[in-house]
Amino acid sequence: MNILLYLIIMLVGVFIGNKKILKNSIMKNLDSIQNFALMLLLFIMGISIGIDKEVVKSFGSIGMKAVVLSIFSVVFSVLGVKMVSAKVLKTEEKRKEYDY
């Protein structure tokens, strides 16, 4: 059920972006809004981890593997988003060139 909800939310976003429903001021600041949302998500995840006493107790046994896995997850997620964004923006620029 959660995956379906995520897909629906994403499709609604695609629809809104494609139909240019949002104001230009919001569209210009979309990068900042995305960064803020990501930072908020990471902060909330940190709170969730801090609340769980079992996770905090097991930090010693989890050790370096968890740190490396976390760092790689964040780094490759950011790189993936940047690559997809660059591809989408490049495709959009090409589409604008053909519109003339």
NULUM-914795 format. One record per residue: residue in one letter; x, y, z negated of N, C-alpha, C, O, CB in turn. Coordinates in pm, 1 decimal, always signed. Glycine has a CB too. Layout:
N
A  X  Y  Z  X  Y  Z  X  Y  Z  X  Y  Z  X  Y  Z
...
***
This chain:
100
M  +82.0  -119.7  +0.0  +0.0  +0.0  +0.0  +86.4  +126.1  +0.0  +54.9  +222.3  +70.0  -93.3  -0.2  -120.5
N  +193.9  +126.6  -76.9  +278.0  +246.2  -83.2  +339.9  +279.0  +52.0  +347.0  +395.8  +90.3  +387.8  +227.9  -187.0
I  +384.8  +176.9  +124.4  +447.0  +201.9  +254.3  +345.5  +262.5  +350.5  +378.8  +353.3  +426.6  +505.2  +71.7  +312.9
L  +223.7  +213.7  +347.6  +119.6  +269.3  +432.5  +93.1  +416.0  +398.4  +75.6  +499.0  +487.6  -8.9  +187.7  +418.7
L  +90.3  +446.6  +270.1  +71.2  +585.3  +226.8  +186.0  +673.5  +276.0  +163.1  +785.1  +322.8  +60.2  +592.9  +72.9
Y  +309.2  +624.0  +265.6  +425.1  +701.2  +312.5  +416.7  +726.0  +462.8  +445.2  +836.0  +510.2  +556.4  +627.8  +278.5
L  +377.6  +623.8  +536.5  +364.6  +639.1  +681.4  +255.5  +739.1  +718.1  +272.3  +819.2  +810.0  +335.1  +504.4  +746.0
I  +144.4  +734.1  +646.4  +36.0  +828.6  +672.7  +81.5  +971.3  +644.4  +55.6  +1062.1  +723.3  -87.6  +794.2  +587.6
I  +149.4  +990.6  +531.7  +199.8  +1124.8  +497.6  +297.5  +1173.0  +604.2  +293.2  +1289.2  +644.7  +268.5  +1124.2  +358.3
M  +385.6  +1083.9  +649.7  +482.2  +1121.7  +751.6  +412.1  +1156.8  +883.0  +449.0  +1254.1  +948.7  +583.1  +1008.7  +773.8
L  +312.2  +1078.9  +921.1  +237.8  +1106.9  +1044.2  +162.0  +1238.8  +1035.8  +151.9  +1310.9  +1135.1  +140.5  +993.4  +1074.0
V  +109.2  +1270.6  +919.2  +43.8  +1400.5  +900.5  +145.8  +1511.9  +919.3  +116.4  +1614.1  +981.4  -22.1  +1410.1  +760.1
G  +266.4  +1491.8  +865.2  +373.3  +1590.3  +884.0  +411.5  +1606.5  +1029.6  +431.5  +1718.2  +1077.2  +495.1  +1551.0  +804.1
V  +421.5  +1494.9  +1100.4  +452.8  +1500.3  +1243.9  +343.9  +1575.9  +1318.5  +374.0  +1658.6  +1404.6  +468.5  +1357.8  +1302.3
F  +218.9  +1549.0  +1287.0  +107.1  +1617.9  +1351.2  +113.4  +1769.0  +1325.5  +98.1  +1849.6  +1417.3  -26.7  +1561.0  +1300.6
I  +136.2  +1805.4  +1199.0  +143.0  +1948.0  +1163.5  +260.8  +2015.0  +1234.0  +248.4  +2126.8  +1284.0  +155.5  +1965.6  +1010.1
G  +375.1  +1946.3  +1237.6  +491.2  +2003.0  +1305.3  +471.4  +2015.1  +1454.8  +513.6  +2113.4  +1515.6  +612.5  +1919.7  +1277.7
N  +407.6  +1915.9  +1514.5  +385.8  +1916.0  +1658.1  +284.9  +2022.7  +1700.7  +300.4  +2084.1  +1806.3  +338.6  +1779.4  +1703.2
K  +183.0  +2044.6  +1620.0  +80.3  +2143.1  +1652.9  +117.2  +2283.5  +1607.0  +43.6  +2379.2  +1630.9  -51.2  +2102.8  +1591.1
K  +232.8  +2294.8  +1540.5  +281.9  +2425.3  +1492.5  +177.5  +2498.1  +1408.6  +148.1  +2615.6  +1430.3  +322.7  +2513.3  +1610.9
I  +122.7  +2424.8  +1312.3  +19.4  +2478.6  +1225.0  +79.3  +2571.5  +1119.1  +14.4  +2666.4  +1075.1  -57.5  +2364.8  +1158.0
L  +204.2  +2543.2  +1078.3  +267.7  +2622.5  +973.3  +311.6  +2758.5  +1026.7  +339.5  +2774.3  +1145.5  +387.9  +2547.3  +914.8
K  +316.9  +2855.1  +937.3  +361.3  +2988.8  +974.5  +509.5  +2985.8  +1009.8  +583.0  +2897.8  +965.1  +334.6  +3089.3  +860.2
N  +552.5  +3082.2  +1090.1  +692.8  +3090.4  +1130.5  +785.2  +3109.3  +1010.8  +897.4  +3058.5  +1011.2  +712.3  +3204.5  +1229.2
S  +739.9  +3181.4  +908.6  +824.7  +3204.1  +791.3  +854.5  +3072.1  +720.3  +964.8  +3052.6  +669.2  +757.3  +3303.0  +693.9
I  +758.4  +2983.4  +717.2  +780.1  +2851.7  +655.4  +870.0  +2767.8  +744.8  +959.0  +2698.6  +695.3  +645.2  +2778.7  +630.4
M  +848.1  +2772.9  +874.7  +928.7  +2694.6  +967.8  +1075.8  +2736.4  +963.0  +1164.8  +2652.0  +973.3  +874.5  +2709.6  +1110.2
K  +1101.0  +2865.1  +947.5  +1238.8  +2913.6  +940.4  +1308.3  +2866.6  +813.4  +1429.9  +2847.3  +813.1  +1241.7  +3065.8  +947.7
N  +1233.2  +2848.0  +706.2  +1290.5  +2808.6  +578.1  +1276.8  +2659.8  +549.4  +1294.3  +2617.3  +435.2  +1226.0  +2886.6  +467.9
L  +1245.9  +2580.3  +650.8  +1222.4  +2437.7  +631.0  +1345.2  +2365.2  +575.0  +1331.2  +2276.1  +491.2  +1180.8  +2374.0  +762.0
D  +1464.5  +2402.4  +620.2  +1586.4  +2339.5  +567.5  +1600.0  +2362.8  +417.5  +1632.2  +2270.6  +342.4  +1710.4  +2393.7  +640.3
S  +1575.9  +2483.9  +375.0  +1585.1  +2515.6  +232.2  +1478.7  +2441.4  +152.0  +1505.0  +2393.7  +41.6  +1571.4  +2666.6  +210.1
I  +1360.1  +2432.2  +207.4  +1251.4  +2360.3  +139.4  +1286.7  +2212.5  +126.9  +1263.9  +2152.1  +22.1  +1117.2  +2377.5  +216.0
Q  +1342.3  +2153.4  +233.2  +1382.8  +2013.2  +228.8  +1492.5  +1990.6  +125.8  +1487.0  +1894.2  +49.5  +1430.1  +1967.3  +366.1
N  +1592.3  +2078.9  +123.2  +1699.5  +2065.9  +24.9  +1646.0  +2076.8  -117.0  +1685.8  +1999.9  -204.4  +1806.3  +2171.9  +48.5
F  +1556.6  +2171.2  -140.3  +1497.3  +2186.5  -273.1  +1419.8  +2061.2  -312.5  +1431.0  +2013.9  -425.6  +1405.1  +2309.3  -277.0
A  +1340.8  +2007.2  -219.0  +1262.1  +1887.1  -246.8  +1353.3  +1768.5  -277.5  +1323.9  +1689.2  -367.0  +1170.5  +1854.2  -127.7
L  +1463.5  +1756.2  -204.1  +1558.8  +1648.1  -228.5  +1622.9  +1662.6  -366.2  +1634.2  +1564.7  -439.9  +1667.0  +1646.3  -119.6
M  +1664.3  +1782.7  -400.8  +1724.1  +1806.2  -532.6  +1623.7  +1778.3  -644.8  +1659.6  +1722.1  -748.3  +1775.6  +1950.9  -542.8
L  +1500.2  +1817.1  -623.9  +1396.3  +1789.6  -723.0  +1375.3  +1639.1  -738.3  +1361.4  +1589.3  -850.0  +1264.2  +1858.2  -683.2
L  +1372.9  +1567.2  -627.1  +1357.6  +1422.1  -630.5  +1473.1  +1356.7  -705.9  +1450.7  +1269.5  -789.8  +1349.0  +1366.1  -488.1
L  +1596.3  +1397.9  -676.8  +1712.2  +1342.4  -746.5  +1708.1  +1374.1  -895.1  +1743.8  +1289.8  -977.4  +1841.2  +1395.9  -685.6
F  +1665.2  +1494.2  -930.2  +1653.0  +1533.7  -1070.4  +1551.2  +1445.2  -1142.5  +1576.6  +1397.6  -1253.2  +1612.3  +1682.1  -1081.3
I  +1437.3  +1424.0  -1079.6  +1332.4  +1340.5  -1139.8  +1380.3  +1195.8  -1152.1  +1351.6  +1129.1  -1251.5  +1202.1  +1346.9  -1055.6
M  +1452.8  +1147.3  -1051.9  +1508.5  +1012.4  -1061.6  +1607.2  +1003.2  -1178.1  +1609.9  +903.0  -1249.5  +1577.8  +973.1  -929.5
G  +1687.1  +1106.3  -1197.0  +1780.3  +1109.6  -1310.2  +1706.7  +1106.3  -1443.1  +1749.1  +1038.1  -1536.3  +1868.3  +1233.9  -1303.0
I  +1597.5  +1179.2  -1451.9  +1516.5  +1176.8  -1574.4  +1462.2  +1036.6  -1598.7  +1465.4  +987.1  -1711.4  +1400.1  +1278.6  -1565.5
S  +1412.2  +972.7  -1493.3  +1358.4  +836.3  -1506.0  +1465.7  +739.0  -1554.1  +1438.9  +653.1  -1638.1  +1300.8  +788.5  -1371.3
I  +1584.8  +752.3  -1501.9  +1694.8  +665.4  -1545.1  +1730.8  +694.8  -1690.3  +1752.8  +602.5  -1768.6  +1818.8  +684.2  -1454.1
G  +1736.9  +822.0  -1726.4  +1771.7  +859.3  -1863.3  +1670.1  +813.7  -1966.1  +1706.4  +783.1  -2079.7  +1787.6  +1006.9  -1872.6
I  +1543.2  +808.8  -1928.1  +1437.5  +766.5  -2019.9  +1446.5  +616.9  -2049.2  +1418.0  +573.0  -2160.6  +1299.7  +800.5  -1961.9
D  +1486.2  +538.9  -1948.6  +1491.6  +393.2  -1963.2  +1615.1  +354.5  -2045.6  +1727.3  +358.6  -1995.1  +1494.4  +323.5  -1823.3
K  +1594.6  +317.6  -2170.1  +1704.7  +286.5  -2261.8  +1783.3  +164.3  -2216.3  +1904.2  +157.7  -2238.6  +1651.2  +263.8  -2402.6
E  +1717.5  +67.5  -2153.1  +1787.2  -52.1  -2104.8  +1888.5  -16.2  -1996.8  +1999.2  -70.0  -1994.0  +1686.7  -154.9  -2050.6
V  +1850.6  +73.9  -1909.1  +1942.4  +115.0  -1803.3  +2061.3  +187.7  -1863.7  +2175.7  +163.3  -1825.4  +1871.0  +204.7  -1700.1
V  +2034.3  +276.5  -1957.5  +2141.9  +352.3  -2020.6  +2236.3  +257.6  -2095.8  +2358.0  +275.1  -2090.4  +2083.9  +458.9  -2116.8
K  +2181.5  +157.7  -2165.7  +2264.0  +61.3  -2238.6  +2349.8  -22.4  -2144.9  +2461.7  -59.8  -2180.0  +2176.3  -29.7  -2322.8
S  +2298.7  -51.7  -2027.2  +2370.5  -140.1  -1936.5  +2465.6  -66.6  -1841.8  +2522.3  -128.7  -1751.9  +2272.2  -219.5  -1856.4
F  +2483.9  +63.6  -1860.1  +2577.0  +137.3  -1775.6  +2715.8  +74.1  -1777.6  +2781.4  +65.5  -1673.8  +2585.0  +282.6  -1820.3
G  +2760.3  +30.5  -1893.4  +2893.0  -30.1  -1904.2  +2904.7  -156.9  -1821.9  +3006.8  -178.7  -1756.7  +2925.0  -60.4  -2048.7
S  +2803.1  -240.1  -1823.5  +2809.6  -365.4  -1747.9  +2781.5  -343.7  -1600.0  +2830.8  -418.6  -1515.6  +2710.8  -466.3  -1804.5
I  +2703.6  -242.8  -1568.6  +2676.7  -214.3  -1427.1  +2804.7  -163.1  -1362.9  +2843.2  -206.0  -1254.1  +2560.7  -110.2  -1410.6
G  +2868.4  -72.1  -1431.1  +3001.2  -25.9  -1394.0  +3013.5  +42.2  -1259.9  +2923.2  +110.4  -1211.6  +3091.4  -137.4  -1396.1
M  +3130.0  +20.0  -1202.5  +3171.0  +90.2  -1081.9  +3084.6  +53.5  -961.6  +3066.2  +136.4  -872.5  +3315.9  +60.5  -1051.9
K  +3031.5  -67.8  -956.8  +2948.5  -108.9  -842.4  +2827.7  -18.0  -827.5  +2792.7  +21.9  -716.5  +2902.6  -254.8  -858.3
A  +2763.9  +14.7  -939.2  +2646.0  +101.0  -933.8  +2682.8  +242.0  -889.0  +2610.1  +304.5  -811.9  +2577.3  +105.6  -1070.3
V  +2795.3  +291.1  -937.6  +2838.8  +425.9  -899.4  +2868.5  +430.3  -749.9  +2825.2  +521.8  -679.9  +2963.8  +469.0  -980.7
V  +2942.5  +331.2  -701.7  +2976.9  +327.0  -559.8  +2850.8  +312.1  -475.0  +2835.9  +380.4  -373.7  +3075.0  +211.4  -531.0
L  +2761.1  +224.2  -515.1  +2636.5  +204.6  -441.8  +2554.5  +333.6  -438.4  +2498.4  +368.7  -334.6  +2554.6  +91.2  -505.0
S  +2547.5  +403.1  -549.9  +2472.4  +528.9  -555.9  +2533.4  +634.2  -464.9  +2462.6  +701.3  -389.9  +2467.2  +581.0  -699.3
I  +2663.4  +648.1  -471.8  +2731.6  +749.0  -389.8  +2712.7  +718.1  -241.7  +2680.7  +807.2  -162.9  +2882.5  +755.0  -424.4
F  +2732.6  +590.8  -203.5  +2715.8  +554.1  -63.4  +2571.5  +573.4  -18.0  +2547.7  +615.2  +95.3  +2758.9  +409.5  -41.2
S  +2476.0  +544.0  -103.8  +2335.1  +562.6  -67.8  +2305.5  +708.3  -37.9  +2241.0  +740.1  +62.0  +2243.7  +512.8  -180.0
V  +2352.4  +796.1  -124.1  +2327.6  +939.1  -104.9  +2400.2  +989.3  +19.2  +2340.9  +1057.7  +102.6  +2372.0  +1019.3  -228.9
V  +2528.3  +955.7  +31.9  +2608.7  +1005.1  +144.3  +2550.7  +958.1  +278.1  +2533.4  +1037.9  +370.2  +2754.9  +958.1  +130.5
F  +2521.1  +828.8  +288.0  +2471.4  +777.9  +416.1  +2327.6  +821.3  +443.5  +2287.6  +830.9  +559.5  +2480.3  +626.2  +419.0
S  +2250.1  +847.3  +339.8  +2116.1  +902.7  +361.9  +2126.4  +1042.5  +421.7  +2056.2  +1075.5  +517.2  +2035.6  +906.6  +229.6
V  +2214.1  +1123.7  +365.0  +2233.0  +1259.9  +416.6  +2286.2  +1255.2  +559.3  +2238.0  +1328.2  +645.9  +2329.8  +1340.1  +326.0
L  +2385.7  +1169.5  +584.4  +2440.2  +1158.3  +719.7  +2334.4  +1110.0  +818.3  +2327.4  +1159.1  +931.0  +2560.0  +1063.4  +721.0
G  +2252.0  +1013.8  +776.5  +2145.5  +964.5  +862.9  +2046.1  +1073.0  +899.0  +2004.8  +1085.2  +1014.3  +2073.8  +850.2  +796.6
V  +2008.4  +1151.3  +800.1  +1914.1  +1261.5  +825.3  +1976.9  +1363.8  +918.9  +1910.4  +1413.9  +1009.6  +1871.7  +1329.6  +692.6
K  +2103.6  +1394.8  +898.0  +2171.0  +1492.4  +984.6  +2178.3  +1440.6  +1128.7  +2156.2  +1516.6  +1223.0  +2313.5  +1522.9  +931.4
M  +2209.1  +1311.8  +1145.8  +2218.7  +1255.1  +1280.6  +2083.3  +1255.5  +1349.7  +2073.6  +1292.4  +1466.7  +2274.1  +1112.5  +1275.0
V  +1979.7  +1215.1  +1279.2  +1846.4  +1213.0  +1338.7  +1800.5  +1355.2  +1368.3  +1742.3  +1381.0  +1473.6  +1745.8  +1142.0  +1245.5
S  +1826.4  +1447.5  +1275.8  +1788.2  +1587.2  +1298.1  +1858.5  +1643.7  +1420.5  +1796.4  +1712.2  +1501.7  +1820.8  +1672.4  +1174.7
A  +1987.9  +1615.5  +1434.3  +2062.8  +1665.6  +1549.5  +2006.1  +1608.2  +1679.0  +1994.3  +1679.4  +1778.8  +2212.3  +1630.4  +1536.4
K  +1971.4  +1481.2  +1677.6  +1914.5  +1416.7  +1796.9  +1779.1  +1478.0  +1831.5  +1750.8  +1505.0  +1948.2  +1899.9  +1264.1  +1774.8
V  +1696.1  +1499.6  +1730.7  +1563.7  +1557.4  +1753.8  +1576.7  +1699.8  +1805.1  +1506.6  +1738.9  +1898.4  +1479.6  +1554.6  +1625.0
L  +1666.7  +1778.4  +1744.3  +1684.0  +1916.8  +1788.0  +1739.2  +1923.2  +1929.8  +1699.0  +2009.1  +2008.3  +1776.7  +1991.8  +1692.4
K  +1831.1  +1832.7  +1962.9  +1887.6  +1829.6  +2097.8  +1779.2  +1794.7  +2199.3  +1773.0  +1854.3  +2306.8  +2003.9  +1728.2  +2106.2
T  +1694.5  +1699.0  +2165.7  +1584.1  +1660.5  +2254.1  +1487.3  +1777.1  +2271.5  +1437.0  +1801.0  +2381.3  +1509.8  +1536.9  +2198.1
E  +1461.6  +1849.6  +2162.4  +1370.5  +1964.4  +2170.0  +1428.3  +2073.5  +2259.2  +1355.2  +2136.2  +2335.9  +1342.3  +2020.6  +2029.5
E  +1561.0  +2097.0  +2249.7  +1624.3  +2198.5  +2334.1  +1614.3  +2158.6  +2481.4  +1586.9  +2243.2  +2566.6  +1772.4  +2218.5  +2293.6
K  +1636.3  +2030.9  +2511.8  +1626.1  +1985.5  +2649.6  +1483.6  +2002.7  +2701.7  +1463.0  +2040.3  +2817.1  +1669.8  +1839.1  +2661.0
R  +1385.6  +1974.8  +2615.6  +1246.5  +1989.5  +2655.4  +1216.6  +2135.7  +2686.5  +1143.7  +2164.9  +2781.3  +1152.4  +1937.0  +2545.3
K  +1271.7  +2227.7  +2608.3  +1248.7  +2370.3  +2633.8  +1312.1  +2412.5  +2765.4  +1256.8  +2496.2  +2836.7  +1304.5  +2455.4  +2518.7
E  +1429.3  +2354.7  +2798.8  +1495.6  +2389.4  +2925.3  +1408.4  +2349.5  +3044.1  +1402.1  +2422.7  +3142.9  +1633.8  +2320.5  +2935.2
Y  +1341.3  +2235.3  +3036.1  +1258.9  +2187.6  +3146.4  +1125.6  +2259.7  +3155.3  +1057.8  +2251.3  +3257.6  +1235.3  +2040.3  +3132.6
D  +1087.1  +2330.1  +3050.3  +960.3  +2402.3  +3052.1  +965.2  +2522.7  +3145.2  +860.6  +2572.6  +3186.7  +923.5  +2447.1  +2911.7
Y  +1084.4  +2569.8  +3178.6  +1093.7  +2689.4  +3263.4  +1081.9  +2655.2  +3405.5  +1087.5  +2743.6  +3491.0  +1221.3  +2762.3  +3241.2
***
